[in-house]
Amino acid sequence: QFHMIKYEDLKWDESLGQGSFSRIFRGTKMDIRDGEKRETEVLLKELDGLHKNCWESFFEAASLMSQISHRHLLLVYGVSVFGAKNIMVQEFVKYGALDLYLKRGRSVSVSWKLDVAKQLASALNFLEEKNIVHGNICAKNLLLAREGDPSQGSSPFIKLSDPGINVAFLDKDVILDRIPWVAPEVLEAPDNLTLECDKWSFGATLWEIFNNGNAPLRGWDLDRKRQFYETFQQLPPSQWTELADLISQCMDYQAGNFGSVELCRYDPLGDNTGELVAVKKLQPNKQ
Ligand SMILES: N#Cc1ccc(Nc2nc(N)cc(-n3ccc(CO)n3)n2)cc1
C-alpha cells in the first residue's frame, strides 16, 4: 500500500524531539532521478521499540496519508524497516509542529489564525468527502510549512500530519489524557472512530489555535479530565462569539445522535476565498 524505502538510502541528521510513541529526526533520503543521485531532505519518524506491537497501526497511518494527496495533507514518502526499527519517511516541513511554534511566543494576528483554521477545515472537508477519519486532530499534528509574513501579505501554510498509532491500540489512560481533543464517544468505543470524532477534535484544535497554542485543560489530571466529560462541561468560551459558537457546535455532546455540524466554505467566487461556515445538518429523519 505504500512505498518501501531501503534503510541504506536514509541518512540521520539531528534529533528533533520526541513524539508520544516515536522519535523524530531530520534526515535525507537518497534516490536516483534521471540517472543521477539526488538527496531529499526528509523527516524520519522512528516508532519506539516498546510500541513494536502497534507498528501495523503506525504504518496504517502512513498508508492512509499516502493513498490520497491534498495540499494541506502531509506527504509521506514511504516506510523503512530495518531489524527492530520501523521508520516513517515524511516530507520535511520547515517550521515543525504548530503548538510549539505558537508557544514559542510568535505573536500572530487573528487573520493568521483564521487562515490556519480555514486550511485545517478544508483538509477535514477533503477527508470527509473521502469518508476518511483522521482520529488525532490537534495543534501538535499541524505542521507549519510557511510562516506567512503580514508585512508581505503572505499567509501561513499548514499540513495535517499523520494520525500516529490508532486510538484503538492505546491504553485507556493515554486516551483520557487526550481529553478534550478526543470525542466523548471514543472513550466508550475507541475502535469505532467516525467523522464526528474529527469534528469534535477540530473544535478543541480551534480553541488551541486561538489561545496561542496553550493546551485546553492544561495540567488537569486524568480524573478531572474524565469528570469534564461526565458532567458535560465545555471549554471556556472565546470572546469572539462566532468562534465560541463554532467550537461549541463542534464539541456538542449530543451531535452524535441528533445531527451534526458540517464545516464547509461558503465560497461564492469559487476561488477558496470563501468564509468558513458551520452548517447544522440534521439527520434525514429530522429534516
Ligand atoms: N525545531 C524544529 C523543527 C522540528 C520539526 C520540523 N519538521 C517536521 N516535519 C514533519 N514532517 C513532521 C514534524 N513533526 C514534528 C512533530 C510531529 C508530530 O508528529 N511531526 N516536524 C521542522 C523544524
The ligand as an SDF file (V2000), in Angstrom:
LIG
                    3D

 23 25  0  0  0  0  0  0  0  0999 V2000
   12.8860   22.9630   15.6100 N   0  0  0  0  0  0  0  0  0  0  0  0
   12.3370   22.3480   14.7830 C   0  0  0  0  0  0  0  0  0  0  0  0
   11.6480   21.6070   13.7620 C   0  0  0  0  0  0  0  0  0  0  0  0
   11.0310   20.3850   14.0960 C   0  0  0  0  0  0  0  0  0  0  0  0
   10.3600   19.6530   13.1140 C   0  0  0  0  0  0  0  0  0  0  0  0
   10.3120   20.1470   11.7970 C   0  0  0  0  0  0  0  0  0  0  0  0
    9.6850   19.4630   10.7510 N   0  0  0  0  0  0  0  0  0  0  0  0
    8.7480   18.4780   10.8130 C   0  0  0  0  0  0  0  0  0  0  0  0
    8.3980   17.8530    9.6420 N   0  0  0  0  0  0  0  0  0  0  0  0
    7.4850   16.8460    9.7050 C   0  0  0  0  0  0  0  0  0  0  0  0
    7.1160   16.1860    8.5510 N   0  0  0  0  0  0  0  0  0  0  0  0
    6.8960   16.4670   10.9120 C   0  0  0  0  0  0  0  0  0  0  0  0
    7.2930   17.1520   12.0520 C   0  0  0  0  0  0  0  0  0  0  0  0
    6.7420   16.8500   13.3070 N   0  0  0  0  0  0  0  0  0  0  0  0
    7.0040   17.4950   14.4890 C   0  0  0  0  0  0  0  0  0  0  0  0
    6.2050   16.9060   15.4480 C   0  0  0  0  0  0  0  0  0  0  0  0
    5.4550   15.9410   14.7910 C   0  0  0  0  0  0  0  0  0  0  0  0
    4.3830   15.0890   15.4370 C   0  0  0  0  0  0  0  0  0  0  0  0
    4.0200   14.0390   14.6520 O   0  0  0  0  0  0  0  0  0  0  0  0
    5.7790   15.9060   13.4910 N   0  0  0  0  0  0  0  0  0  0  0  0
    8.2160   18.1510   12.0010 N   0  0  0  0  0  0  0  0  0  0  0  0
   10.9260   21.3740   11.4960 C   0  0  0  0  0  0  0  0  0  0  0  0
   11.5790   22.1000   12.4700 C   0  0  0  0  0  0  0  0  0  0  0  0
  1  2  3  0
  2  3  1  0
  3  4  1  0
  3 23  2  0
  4  5  2  0
  5  6  1  0
  6  7  1  0
  6 22  2  0
  7  8  1  0
  8  9  1  0
  8 21  2  0
  9 10  2  0
 10 11  1  0
 10 12  1  0
 12 13  2  0
 13 14  1  0
 13 21  1  0
 14 15  1  0
 14 20  1  0
 15 16  2  0
 16 17  1  0
 17 18  1  0
 17 20  2  0
 18 19  1  0
 22 23  1  0
M  END
$$$$
